[in-house]
Amino acid sequence: MRTTAPPAPRACPNYDELTLPQLRARLRRLTVPQLEEILEYEKANEDRASFVGMLARRIGNARKAEEEQDDSAEGK
């Protein structure tokens, strides 16, 4: 039984062609939901530890930055 690969993430349609440094250069422009979509895609396909780790760290950093931004907007 042949399964078809899921489509590339919408936020990064050429994802499969990117090297680790090329992906890293794009990460700061992506939202948390976009990063999560890319992480899910990576885990379902190649599941490369270096890519998964970098994406997971970026998601954590982006969430932390969002929280800090919310806190400063509230005057905390």
C-alpha positions as CSV (number, residue, x, y, z in Angstrom):
1,M,0.0,0.0,0.0
2,R,1.5,3.3,-1.1
3,T,0.9,6.4,1.0
4,T,1.3,9.9,-0.3
5,A,3.4,12.4,1.5
6,P,1.5,15.3,3.0
7,P,1.8,18.5,1.2
8,A,4.6,20.9,2.1
9,P,3.8,23.5,4.8
10,R,1.9,26.5,3.4
11,A,4.3,28.9,5.2
12,C,7.3,27.3,3.4
13,P,6.2,25.6,0.2
14,N,9.8,24.7,-0.8
15,Y,10.6,23.3,2.6
16,D,12.0,20.0,1.3
17,E,14.6,21.9,-0.7
18,L,16.0,24.0,2.2
19,T,19.2,23.3,4.0
20,L,19.3,23.8,7.8
21,P,20.9,27.3,7.4
22,Q,18.4,28.3,4.8
23,L,15.5,27.3,7.1
24,R,17.1,29.0,10.1
25,A,17.2,32.3,8.1
26,R,13.4,32.1,7.6
27,L,12.3,31.2,11.1
28,R,12.0,34.6,12.7
29,R,9.5,35.7,10.1
30,L,7.1,32.8,10.8
31,T,4.3,32.7,13.4
32,V,4.0,30.1,16.1
33,P,1.2,28.3,14.1
34,Q,3.3,28.3,11.0
35,L,6.3,26.9,12.9
36,E,4.1,24.2,14.5
37,E,2.9,23.2,11.0
38,I,6.5,22.9,9.8
39,L,7.5,20.9,12.8
40,E,4.6,18.5,12.3
41,Y,5.6,18.1,8.7
42,E,9.2,17.5,9.6
43,K,8.3,14.8,12.2
44,A,5.9,13.1,9.7
45,N,8.5,13.0,6.9
46,E,12.3,13.1,7.5
47,D,12.3,13.5,11.3
48,R,15.8,15.0,11.3
49,A,16.9,15.6,14.8
50,S,18.7,18.9,13.9
51,F,15.6,20.3,12.2
52,V,13.2,19.1,14.9
53,G,15.3,20.5,17.7
54,M,15.8,23.9,15.9
55,L,12.1,24.2,15.2
56,A,11.1,23.2,18.8
57,R,13.5,25.8,20.2
58,R,12.2,28.5,17.9
59,I,8.6,27.7,18.9
60,G,9.6,28.0,22.6
61,N,11.4,31.3,22.0
62,A,8.5,32.7,19.9
63,R,6.0,31.8,22.6
64,K,8.2,33.4,25.3
65,A,8.5,36.6,23.2
66,E,4.8,36.7,22.7
67,E,4.2,36.4,26.4
68,E,6.7,39.1,27.2
69,Q,5.1,41.4,24.5
70,D,1.7,40.8,26.1
71,D,3.0,41.5,29.6
72,S,4.6,44.8,28.4
73,A,1.4,45.8,26.6
74,E,-0.5,45.3,29.9
75,G,2.1,47.4,31.8
76,K,3.5,44.6,33.9
